[in-house]
């Protein structure tokens, strides 16, 4: 398998990412899908069908640090129609407050309660360990480790820091590379310990192509050490349970068929939401399948969205 610090660009990269997702399919949730998808123009065309829209971030709202054209206006139009909108993001480098600032800077008028992040789910899990538990963390300087519970230390190039950790957290891949991954593999092989993953994505669409994300390194660890990490975020159920929890806290009871997960990837957004019993909408023109035939990937994987739209 590929082991580099940068994934191929979008296009060849989508084929590579698809193959890698299929290779680790046994670690992903199982789901039931419709026999076929139907087409719609955009989310406005689906507004009468759903009461709650759960929006992926990368590939739906933004590509890297750039808003998807028309996405802020579309989200505002849904709000004007009294639709409940959540952002369900696997981005774990930044806390929810910083993520909120980013979305507002891109033109989205979200409130804190609308942002559901895998980092927040990880935060809750870390709080269940003793405060003295020593975590070695793959993170970036801007990851604000002090805001997370427990004794967390950034991992670098010193093998002793890996061997001295009680467990590991994969929070960000911004400063992670093959040599550091090899240090982690060697340490885990010598002494297996817990691994928690704050971003299950293998790749993310950026302006330059696809970046490798913590999920890529997590599954590489599982393949090479036999240590199966615990994942927080899509496609795992804990992400969708948190959305339901927030609806319940707001006094809302919404049937699953009136809730739509909108995303750009089959193996995270569509698979995860289908496994949770929700409806699914695949966006094809801005994320992983940009410029490609999404129908081919659907046929090859058997992961079938309820609806396909080119843009939000």
QUIZIUR-V281073 format. One record per pair of residues at least 4 apart in sequence whose ideal C-beta (glycine too) atoms are under 8 Angstrom apart, sorted by the first residue. I is the first residue (numbers start at 1). J is the second residue. Records with the same first field share a line. If there is no record, write none. Layout:
I=J ; J
//
This chain:
1=20 ; 23 ; 220 ; 223
2=7 ; 16 ; 20
3=178 ; 181 ; 220
4=178 ; 212
5=176 ; 177 ; 178 ; 212
6=209 ; 211 ; 212
7=13 ; 16 ; 17 ; 203 ; 209 ; 210 ; 211 ; 212 ; 216
8=12 ; 13 ; 16 ; 209 ; 210
9=13 ; 208 ; 209 ; 210
10=14 ; 205 ; 209 ; 210 ; 288 ; 290 ; 291
11=15 ; 291 ; 292
12=16
13=17 ; 203 ; 209 ; 210
14=18 ; 210 ; 288 ; 289 ; 290 ; 292 ; 297
15=19
16=20
17=21 ; 202 ; 203 ; 210 ; 288
18=22 ; 266 ; 267 ; 297 ; 300 ; 301
19=23
20=24 ; 202 ; 216 ; 219
21=25 ; 28 ; 202 ; 266 ; 267 ; 301
22=267 ; 300 ; 301
24=28 ; 219 ; 222
25=267
27=219 ; 222 ; 228
28=235 ; 267 ; 271
29=235 ; 236 ; 237 ; 271 ; 272 ; 275
30=275
31=271 ; 272 ; 274 ; 275 ; 303
32=274
33=274 ; 302 ; 303 ; 304 ; 305
34=304 ; 306
35=304
36=304
37=282 ; 298 ; 304 ; 305 ; 306 ; 307 ; 308
38=306 ; 307 ; 308
39=307 ; 308 ; 309
40=45 ; 46 ; 281 ; 307 ; 308 ; 309
41=45 ; 309 ; 310
42=46 ; 74 ; 309 ; 310 ; 311 ; 312
43=47 ; 53 ; 74 ; 78 ; 262 ; 281 ; 309 ; 312
44=74 ; 77 ; 78
45=309
46=50 ; 260 ; 281 ; 307 ; 309
47=77 ; 78 ; 81 ; 83
49=258 ; 260
50=83 ; 258 ; 259 ; 260 ; 279
51=83 ; 84 ; 254 ; 258 ; 259
52=83 ; 84 ; 85 ; 86 ; 243 ; 247 ; 252 ; 254 ; 258 ; 259 ; 260
53=78 ; 83 ; 84 ; 85 ; 86 ; 260 ; 262
54=85 ; 86 ; 87 ; 88 ; 116 ; 240 ; 243 ; 259 ; 260 ; 261 ; 262 ; 273 ; 278
55=60 ; 61 ; 75 ; 85 ; 86 ; 87 ; 88 ; 262 ; 263 ; 312
56=60 ; 61 ; 87 ; 88 ; 89 ; 234 ; 261 ; 262 ; 263 ; 264 ; 265 ; 268 ; 269 ; 283 ; 287
57=61 ; 62 ; 87 ; 88 ; 89 ; 91 ; 99 ; 103
58=62 ; 63 ; 64 ; 89 ; 91 ; 201 ; 204 ; 205 ; 264 ; 287
59=63 ; 68 ; 204 ; 205 ; 263 ; 264 ; 265 ; 283 ; 286 ; 287 ; 288
60=68 ; 71 ; 262 ; 263 ; 264 ; 283 ; 286 ; 287 ; 312
61=67 ; 68 ; 71 ; 75 ; 87 ; 103 ; 106 ; 108 ; 312
62=66 ; 67 ; 68 ; 71 ; 103 ; 106
63=68 ; 205 ; 206 ; 207 ; 286 ; 287
64=205 ; 206 ; 207 ; 208
65=102 ; 106 ; 207
66=106 ; 207
67=71 ; 72 ; 106 ; 107 ; 108
68=286 ; 311 ; 312
69=311
70=74 ; 311 ; 312
71=75 ; 108 ; 311 ; 312
72=76 ; 106 ; 107 ; 108 ; 109
73=77
74=78 ; 312
75=79 ; 85 ; 108 ; 109 ; 110 ; 312
76=80 ; 109
77=81
78=83 ; 85
79=83 ; 85 ; 109
84=247 ; 252 ; 254
85=110 ; 114
86=114 ; 115 ; 116 ; 243 ; 246
87=99 ; 103 ; 110 ; 114 ; 115 ; 116
88=116 ; 234 ; 239 ; 240 ; 243 ; 261
89=99 ; 115 ; 116 ; 117 ; 118 ; 233
90=117 ; 118 ; 199 ; 200 ; 201 ; 213 ; 215 ; 233 ; 234 ; 239 ; 268
91=99 ; 117 ; 118 ; 119 ; 199 ; 204
92=117 ; 118 ; 119 ; 122 ; 143 ; 171 ; 172 ; 198 ; 199 ; 214 ; 232 ; 233
93=119 ; 139 ; 140 ; 142 ; 143 ; 171 ; 172 ; 174 ; 199
94=98 ; 99 ; 102 ; 119 ; 142 ; 143 ; 144
95=99 ; 117 ; 119 ; 120 ; 144 ; 147
96=100 ; 112 ; 115 ; 117 ; 119 ; 120
97=101 ; 112
98=102 ; 144
99=103 ; 115 ; 117
100=104 ; 110 ; 112 ; 115
101=105
102=106
103=108 ; 110 ; 115
104=108 ; 109 ; 110
110=114 ; 115
113=246 ; 250
116=120 ; 239 ; 242 ; 243 ; 246
117=121 ; 233
118=122 ; 198 ; 199 ; 200 ; 232 ; 233 ; 234 ; 239
119=123 ; 171 ; 198 ; 199 ; 232
120=124 ; 242
121=125 ; 198 ; 232 ; 233 ; 238 ; 239 ; 242
122=126 ; 148 ; 169 ; 171 ; 196 ; 197 ; 198 ; 232
123=127 ; 147 ; 148 ; 149
124=128
125=129 ; 196 ; 230 ; 232
126=135 ; 148 ; 149 ; 150 ; 169 ; 196
127=149 ; 150
129=133 ; 149 ; 150 ; 167
131=149 ; 150 ; 151
132=151
133=150 ; 151 ; 166 ; 167
134=151 ; 153 ; 164 ; 165 ; 166 ; 167
135=150 ; 151 ; 152 ; 153 ; 165 ; 166 ; 167 ; 168 ; 169
136=153 ; 155 ; 161 ; 162 ; 164 ; 165 ; 167 ; 168 ; 169 ; 184
137=143 ; 145 ; 152 ; 153 ; 154 ; 155 ; 168 ; 169 ; 170 ; 171
138=154 ; 155 ; 168 ; 169 ; 170 ; 171 ; 172 ; 173 ; 175 ; 176 ; 180 ; 184 ; 214 ; 217
139=143 ; 145 ; 152 ; 154 ; 155 ; 169 ; 171 ; 172 ; 175
140=172 ; 174 ; 175
141=154 ; 175
143=154 ; 171 ; 172
144=148
145=152 ; 153 ; 154 ; 171
148=152
152=169
153=161 ; 165
155=161 ; 162 ; 165 ; 168 ; 180 ; 183 ; 184
156=161 ; 180
157=179 ; 180 ; 183
158=162
159=163 ; 183 ; 186 ; 187
160=164
161=165
162=183 ; 184 ; 186 ; 187
163=187 ; 190 ; 191
165=187 ; 193
166=193 ; 194
167=193 ; 194 ; 195 ; 196
168=184 ; 188 ; 193 ; 194 ; 195 ; 196
169=195 ; 196 ; 197 ; 198
170=176 ; 195 ; 196 ; 197 ; 198 ; 199 ; 214 ; 217 ; 218 ; 229
171=198 ; 199 ; 214
172=176 ; 198 ; 199 ; 214
173=199 ; 211 ; 212 ; 213 ; 214 ; 216 ; 217
176=180 ; 181 ; 214 ; 217
177=181
178=182
179=183
180=184
181=185 ; 217 ; 220 ; 221
182=186
183=187
184=188 ; 221
185=189 ; 220 ; 221 ; 224 ; 225
186=190
187=191
188=192 ; 193 ; 195 ; 221 ; 225 ; 227
189=224 ; 225
192=225 ; 226 ; 227
193=227
194=230
195=218 ; 221 ; 227 ; 229 ; 230
196=229 ; 230 ; 232
197=214 ; 215 ; 218 ; 229 ; 230 ; 231 ; 232
198=214 ; 232 ; 233
199=213 ; 214 ; 215 ; 233
200=214 ; 215 ; 218 ; 231 ; 232 ; 233 ; 234 ; 235 ; 236 ; 268
201=213 ; 214 ; 215 ; 216 ; 233 ; 234 ; 265 ; 268
202=212 ; 213 ; 215 ; 216 ; 219
203=210 ; 211 ; 212 ; 213 ; 216 ; 288
204=210 ; 211 ; 213
205=209 ; 210 ; 264 ; 286 ; 287 ; 288 ; 290
206=210 ; 211
210=288
212=216 ; 217
214=218
215=219 ; 231
216=220
217=221
218=222 ; 229 ; 231
219=223
220=224
221=225 ; 227 ; 229
222=226 ; 227 ; 228 ; 229
231=236
232=236 ; 238 ; 239
233=238 ; 239
234=239 ; 240 ; 263 ; 268 ; 269 ; 272 ; 273
235=239 ; 267 ; 268 ; 269 ; 271 ; 272 ; 273 ; 275
236=272
237=241 ; 272 ; 275 ; 276
238=242
239=243 ; 272
240=244 ; 261 ; 272 ; 273 ; 276 ; 278
241=245 ; 276
242=246
243=247 ; 259
244=248
245=249
246=250
247=252 ; 253 ; 254
248=252 ; 253
254=258 ; 259
255=259
256=276 ; 277 ; 278 ; 279
257=279
258=279
259=278 ; 279
260=278 ; 279 ; 280 ; 281 ; 306 ; 307
261=269 ; 270 ; 272 ; 273 ; 278 ; 279 ; 280 ; 281
262=269 ; 281 ; 283 ; 312
263=268 ; 269 ; 270 ; 273 ; 280 ; 281 ; 282 ; 283 ; 287
264=269 ; 282 ; 283 ; 284 ; 286 ; 287 ; 288 ; 289
265=269 ; 270 ; 287 ; 288
266=270 ; 271 ; 282 ; 297 ; 298 ; 301 ; 303 ; 305
267=271 ; 301 ; 303
268=272
269=273 ; 280 ; 282
270=274 ; 280 ; 282 ; 303 ; 304 ; 305
271=275 ; 303
272=276
273=278 ; 279 ; 280
274=278 ; 280 ; 303
279=306 ; 307
280=305 ; 306 ; 307
281=305 ; 306 ; 307 ; 308 ; 309
282=289 ; 294 ; 298 ; 305 ; 307 ; 308 ; 309
283=287 ; 309 ; 310 ; 311 ; 312
284=289 ; 290 ; 294 ; 308 ; 309 ; 310
285=290 ; 310 ; 311
286=290 ; 311
289=293 ; 294 ; 297
292=296 ; 297
293=297
294=298 ; 308
295=299
296=300
297=301
298=302 ; 303 ; 304 ; 305
//
